[in-house]
Amino acid sequence: MKLPPFHWWRTVFYLIPAIALYTIVLGTLSLASSLFQKTGYFAHWCARTWSRLILATTGVRVEVVGLERLEPNRTYVFVSNHQSIYDIPILFWSLPYQLRIIAKESLGRFPFLGWHLRRTGHMLVDRSRPDRTRIFGWAARLTANGLCLIVFPEGTRSRDGRVARFKGGSFFLALEAGLPVVPISVIGSRHVMLKDRLATYPGNVRLVVHEPIDTANLAPTDPREFAERVRQIIAPEAESDVQTMPPDIHFALLHIT
């Protein structure tokens, strides 16, 4: 019987217990802070610390390019390609802004993570029956409180690093509210944890922050056309490593040789 590779054992017996501990401790602190602070600022500190610990424990190093293109203390809608479940800790740690996400309703059922999302200013949406009035009310509070939003318009993670079609509905909020959109290319995160694989690997990830797009006068724009415009900005950098060998094959070849 063939034994699982080293990184499978490392993930199951070291990383998963460590990340569970980080989630319980920082999730508890985040929930406790929500009783006294409605802005969610301290809860975001917990989320960034949680992200940093996960990246450090896994051995992920992130290079960020283009932060100088952004203005401090401004509300942005960050739009990123999606390669890995590690994308959220990568973005939360790398972007020095108060970040919130729109997530599917089912995430709210996860202990600690779901409780954190519900109580600290994130938006959980039933994708089959989205409440637009509630969503736009939440967007108004983003601007009032100096918060930013992260969106993954592909709707799912890429298996091979190629950027799928962006869903126009992901941009409806930004266009209607006139919020600036910041395209972000994530390169290499899929090699940290491949989709549908349990093993995680140390690695280097590159984050490219592109020039913000002003949407103040773009409300009449077709969201699908705008989505494709943003995708064309993100894809060249994001797909620059599609020929890179997956880490499980790379480590297997090293073991053979």
Buried (B, 14 or more C-beta within 10 A) or exposed (E): EEEEBEBBEBBBEEBEEBBEEBBEBBBBBBBEBBEEEEBBBBBBBBBBBBBBBBBEBBBBEBEBBBEEEBEEEBBBBBBBBBBBEBBBBBBBBBBEBBBBBBBEBEBBEEEBBBBBBBBBBBBBBEEEEBEEEEBEEBBEEBBEBBBBBBBBBBBEBBEEBEBBEBBBBBBBBBBBBEBBBBBBBBBBBBBBBBBEBEBBBEBBBBBBBBEBBEBEEBEEBEBBEBBEBBBEBBBEBBBBBEEEEBBBEEBEEEEEE
